[in-house]
């Protein structure tokens, strides 16, 4: 009987704000719930569950989440604050796309940059 009471006490004892922090750091990395889940071996549904206020993952999973999100476990748990400011979700997605462009062969990279330069020059000309 005591073990059962202990289990429910531990189940009720969750770290305040964990779900919000998990969602915030996931979005700052420009990841969807499905993408984060794929990186740590969870379904999108489980990531959504852990992003709720009343749930948190087991300790072993915290390590994988923190590594994937590139934050310390202390930051993820809310014990300490991050050392660098977070990117907003749109900036993070753009940054990820730029990283993918960096992986292209040099000729493709040059073509993409040439197109971007032309587009930006055209926008500047129409705004003047």
C-alpha positions as CSV (number, residue, x, y, z in Angstrom):
1,X,0.0,0.0,0.0
2,X,2.8,2.4,0.8
3,X,4.5,1.8,-2.5
4,X,1.2,2.7,-4.3
5,X,0.9,6.0,-2.4
6,X,4.5,6.7,-3.1
7,X,3.9,6.1,-6.8
8,X,1.0,8.5,-7.0
9,X,2.9,11.1,-5.0
10,X,5.8,10.9,-7.5
11,X,3.4,10.9,-10.5
12,X,1.8,14.1,-9.1
13,X,5.1,15.7,-8.5
14,X,6.1,17.2,-11.9
15,X,8.5,20.1,-12.5
16,X,6.5,23.2,-13.1
17,X,6.9,24.6,-16.6
18,X,8.7,21.7,-18.1
19,X,6.3,21.2,-21.0
20,X,6.4,24.9,-21.9
21,X,10.2,24.9,-21.8
22,X,10.4,21.7,-23.9
23,X,8.1,23.3,-26.5
24,X,10.0,26.6,-26.4
25,X,13.4,25.0,-27.0
26,X,12.0,22.7,-29.7
27,X,10.6,25.6,-31.6
28,X,13.8,27.6,-31.1
29,X,15.6,24.8,-32.9
30,X,13.0,25.0,-35.7
31,X,11.9,21.4,-35.0
32,X,8.4,20.0,-35.3
33,X,7.2,17.6,-32.7
34,X,7.6,14.8,-35.3
35,X,11.2,15.9,-36.0
36,X,12.2,16.0,-32.4
37,X,10.5,12.7,-31.7
38,X,12.4,11.1,-34.6
39,X,15.7,12.4,-33.2
40,X,15.1,10.9,-29.7
41,X,13.1,7.9,-30.6
42,X,9.6,9.1,-29.7
43,X,6.4,9.5,-31.6
44,X,5.0,12.9,-32.3
45,X,2.2,12.0,-29.9
46,X,4.6,11.4,-27.0
47,X,6.4,14.7,-27.6
48,X,3.0,16.4,-27.5
49,X,2.3,14.6,-24.2
50,X,5.6,15.7,-22.7
51,X,4.9,19.3,-23.7
52,X,1.8,19.3,-21.5
53,X,2.0,20.8,-18.0
54,X,1.2,17.5,-16.2
55,X,3.8,15.3,-17.9
56,X,7.5,14.9,-18.1
57,X,9.8,12.3,-19.5
58,X,11.8,9.7,-17.6
59,X,15.3,10.8,-16.6
60,X,17.1,8.8,-19.3
61,X,15.1,10.6,-22.0
62,X,16.1,14.0,-20.6
63,X,19.6,13.4,-21.7
64,X,18.6,12.7,-25.3
65,X,16.2,15.7,-25.3
66,X,18.9,18.1,-23.9
67,X,21.5,16.9,-26.4
68,X,19.2,17.2,-29.3
69,X,18.0,20.7,-28.3
70,X,21.6,21.7,-27.4
71,X,20.7,22.8,-23.9
72,X,21.8,21.5,-20.5
73,X,19.4,19.3,-18.5
74,X,19.4,22.0,-15.9
75,X,18.1,24.5,-18.4
76,X,15.5,22.1,-19.7
77,X,14.4,21.5,-16.1
78,X,14.3,25.2,-15.3
79,X,17.1,25.0,-12.7
80,X,19.3,27.5,-14.6
81,X,18.7,30.0,-17.4
82,X,20.2,29.5,-20.9
83,X,23.4,31.4,-21.6
84,X,22.3,32.5,-25.1
85,X,19.0,34.1,-26.1
86,X,16.6,31.8,-28.0
87,X,15.8,32.3,-31.7
88,X,12.1,32.7,-32.5
89,X,10.6,29.8,-34.5
90,X,10.6,31.6,-37.8
91,X,14.3,32.6,-37.5
92,X,15.2,29.0,-36.4
93,X,13.5,27.6,-39.5
94,X,15.3,30.0,-41.8
95,X,18.6,29.2,-40.1
96,X,18.0,25.5,-40.6
97,X,17.3,26.1,-44.3
98,X,20.4,28.2,-44.6
99,X,22.4,25.3,-43.1
100,X,21.0,23.0,-45.7
101,X,22.1,25.4,-48.4
102,X,25.6,25.3,-47.0
103,X,25.6,21.5,-47.6
104,X,24.9,21.9,-51.3
105,X,27.6,21.5,-53.9
106,X,29.5,24.8,-54.5
107,X,27.8,25.5,-57.9
108,X,24.3,25.0,-56.4
109,X,25.2,27.1,-53.4
110,X,26.5,29.9,-55.7
111,X,23.3,29.7,-57.8
112,X,21.1,30.0,-54.7
113,X,23.1,33.0,-53.3
114,X,23.0,34.7,-56.8
115,X,19.2,34.3,-56.8
116,X,18.9,35.6,-53.3
117,X,21.1,38.6,-54.1
118,X,19.0,39.4,-57.2
119,X,15.7,39.1,-55.2
120,X,17.0,41.3,-52.5
121,X,18.3,43.9,-55.0
122,X,14.9,43.9,-56.7
123,X,13.1,44.4,-53.4
124,X,15.4,47.3,-52.5
125,X,14.8,48.9,-55.9
126,X,11.0,48.7,-55.6
127,X,11.1,50.2,-52.0
128,X,13.2,53.2,-53.0
